Amino acid sequence: MPGLRRREVAALGDMSVEYYAELERGNLPGVSPAVMEPSPAPSGWTTPNLPTC
């Protein structure tokens, strides 16, 4: 999720930072493709304005 730190995303997903990092890298055998799909931002969240190059 753009703008969030790995530990923040892991906390939102109720998982450890280590597990999230492995998930992010695709190093978890047996994880369904649906889990690997990006999820939409929760209702009410906005994407931070990121600088453009």
N, C-alpha and C positions, 0 to 999 in steps of 0.2 A: 504494500500500500504506500503510494508516494507520500512523503512527508512524515512518515512514522518511523521510529527506530525499531529495529528487530525485536527488542524486548517488549516494546509497546504492542506490536502486532501479536507476539506470542501471548501476552497477557490477555488481549482481546479474544484470542482463540482458546484460552484456558489450557495452554500447553507450555512446556519448558522452552527456554530460548534455544537449547541444544536441539530439541526435537524440531522446532520450527526451522532452524538452520539446515537440518538434514532434509526436511520437507522442501524447503526453498531450493536446495541443490538437486532434488529429485533422487536422493540416495536412500529412499525408504521402499524396499520391495513390498509389494502387496497393497500399496495405496491405490485406491481407485482413481480413474481419470477425473471423476467429478470433484474429488478433493483437491486435485492439482489445478482445477480451473480457478481463475481469479473470481473472488466474490465481490458483489457490489458493495459500495459503502453503506453503512447503516443509515437509516432514515435520519435526516437532519444534518448529516455530515457534509462538509464542503471540501473540495480539493484545495489545498493551499496554493496561493499564487507562487509559482516557481519561476525563477529567472529564466529568460530565454537567451540562447546564444546568438 
